[in-house]
């Protein structure tokens, strides 16, 4: 499990948008935001599956 896994999709998206702004020194435009949100959701859901598999193996 990644150390930085957010407890919710909303928090993960918030963190991703904040990180983008810090890195690029501007707010993402509509297309950047859509890509960032989509990528963040995919990554967050992948991490959730990994967490469930680890929990299943531990049980």
Backbone as CSV, one residue per row, in Angstrom:
resi,resn,N_x,N_y,N_z,CA_x,CA_y,CA_z,C_x,C_y,C_z
1,UNK,0.846,-1.187,0.000,0.000,0.000,0.000,0.885,1.242,0.000
2,UNK,0.593,2.186,-0.875,1.378,3.414,-0.910,1.215,4.206,0.384
3,UNK,2.263,4.883,0.795,2.229,5.682,2.012,1.269,6.865,1.879
4,UNK,1.065,7.345,0.667,0.282,8.561,0.450,-1.162,8.296,0.036
5,UNK,-1.650,7.092,0.265,-3.004,6.766,-0.158,-4.029,7.607,0.613
6,UNK,-4.843,8.348,-0.127,-5.878,9.188,0.479,-7.049,8.317,0.911
7,UNK,-7.708,8.686,2.007,-8.821,7.890,2.502,-10.078,7.951,1.622
8,UNK,-10.165,8.931,0.724,-11.340,9.028,-0.149,-10.920,9.533,-1.532
9,UNK,-11.778,9.268,-2.513,-11.505,9.767,-3.868,-11.460,11.288,-3.865
10,UNK,-12.392,11.897,-3.135,-12.448,13.360,-3.108,-11.152,13.955,-2.587
11,UNK,-10.619,13.376,-1.532,-9.364,13.882,-0.979,-8.206,13.651,-1.948
12,UNK,-8.199,12.516,-2.612,-7.155,12.234,-3.596,-7.197,13.251,-4.733
13,UNK,-8.395,13.576,-5.199,-8.539,14.561,-6.275,-8.091,15.935,-5.798
14,UNK,-8.510,16.316,-4.607,-8.102,17.600,-4.036,-6.572,17.685,-3.975
15,UNK,-5.943,16.637,-3.460,-4.485,16.612,-3.348,-3.816,16.694,-4.722
16,UNK,-4.376,16.000,-5.702,-3.809,16.015,-7.058,-3.907,17.408,-7.676
17,UNK,-5.045,18.064,-7.500,-5.219,19.416,-8.041,-4.276,20.399,-7.343
18,UNK,-4.145,20.256,-6.042,-3.245,21.121,-5.288,-1.798,20.888,-5.725
19,UNK,-1.424,19.631,-5.904,-0.077,19.306,-6.356,0.209,19.861,-7.743
20,UNK,-0.778,19.781,-8.626,-0.625,20.317,-9.977,-0.345,21.815,-9.912
21,UNK,-1.140,22.515,-9.110,-0.997,23.963,-8.995,0.375,24.336,-8.454
22,UNK,0.853,23.606,-7.452,2.173,23.881,-6.897,3.275,23.610,-7.915
23,UNK,3.136,22.525,-8.657,4.178,22.141,-9.610,4.217,23.051,-10.831
24,UNK,3.030,23.433,-11.343,2.963,24.183,-12.595,2.731,25.679,-12.398
25,UNK,2.493,26.102,-11.167,2.299,27.518,-10.829,1.094,28.150,-11.514
26,UNK,0.088,27.330,-11.814,-1.186,27.841,-12.327,-2.259,26.778,-12.108
27,UNK,-3.503,27.225,-12.095,-4.620,26.300,-11.968,-4.743,25.514,-13.273
28,UNK,-5.107,24.233,-13.197,-5.263,23.466,-14.437,-6.447,23.981,-15.255
29,UNK,-6.271,23.967,-16.581,-7.406,24.337,-17.432,-8.382,23.154,-17.467
30,UNK,-9.459,23.284,-18.178,-10.511,22.267,-18.193,-9.985,20.904,-18.624
31,UNK,-9.186,20.865,-19.670,-8.671,19.590,-20.174,-7.658,18.971,-19.211
32,UNK,-6.793,19.799,-18.655,-5.827,19.304,-17.683,-6.538,18.748,-16.449
33,UNK,-7.559,19.474,-16.003,-8.300,19.046,-14.820,-9.016,17.723,-15.082
34,UNK,-9.630,17.575,-16.244,-10.331,16.336,-16.576,-9.363,15.155,-16.605
35,UNK,-8.206,15.340,-17.215,-7.202,14.274,-17.265,-6.691,13.946,-15.870
36,UNK,-6.421,14.965,-15.094,-5.909,14.776,-13.743,-6.921,14.045,-12.861
37,UNK,-8.186,14.442,-12.949,-9.230,13.777,-12.161,-9.367,12.317,-12.590
38,UNK,-9.404,12.067,-13.881,-9.531,10.702,-14.388,-8.352,9.832,-13.943
39,UNK,-7.141,10.334,-14.108,-5.948,9.578,-13.716,-5.918,9.328,-12.213
40,UNK,-6.315,10.322,-11.447,-6.311,10.192,-9.990,-7.313,9.143,-9.535
41,UNK,-8.493,9.135,-10.126,-9.511,8.146,-9.762,-9.025,6.742,-10.107
42,UNK,-8.447,6.568,-11.294,-7.923,5.254,-11.680,-6.864,4.776,-10.703
43,UNK,-5.939,5.652,-10.354,-4.862,5.289,-9.437,-5.422,4.972,-8.046
44,UNK,-6.349,5.800,-7.559,-6.930,5.582,-6.235,-7.669,4.244,-6.182
45,UNK,-8.451,3.943,-7.212,-9.185,2.670,-7.235,-8.225,1.484,-7.316
46,UNK,-7.141,1.613,-8.065,-6.131,0.548,-8.144,-5.527,0.306,-6.761
47,UNK,-5.223,1.375,-6.050,-4.677,1.245,-4.699,-5.677,0.581,-3.757
48,UNK,-6.960,0.899,-3.909,-7.993,0.286,-3.070,-8.048,-1.229,-3.300
49,UNK,-7.925,-1.652,-4.554,-7.920,-3.082,-4.868,-6.705,-3.744,-4.216
50,UNK,-5.545,-3.095,-4.295,-4.344,-3.639,-3.655,-4.556,-3.790,-2.154
51,UNK,-5.164,-2.808,-1.533,-5.425,-2.853,-0.093,-6.355,-4.014,0.239
52,UNK,-7.386,-4.215,-0.573,-8.324,-5.322,-0.327,-7.613,-6.659,-0.468
53,UNK,-6.727,-6.796,-1.447,-5.997,-8.057,-1.624,-5.064,-8.332,-0.454
54,UNK,-4.404,-7.316,0.043,-3.528,-7.482,1.195,-4.356,-7.897,2.418
55,UNK,-5.518,-7.262,2.585,-6.379,-7.592,3.714,-6.909,-9.030,3.603
56,UNK,-7.250,-9.467,2.386,-7.726,-10.829,2.179,-6.637,-11.848,2.505
57,UNK,-5.418,-11.560,2.106,-4.306,-12.469,2.376,-3.986,-12.539,3.861
58,UNK,-4.174,-11.437,4.565,-3.884,-11.389,6.004,-4.958,-12.101,6.815
59,UNK,-6.140,-12.228,6.254,-7.258,-12.823,6.994,-7.215,-14.324,7.029
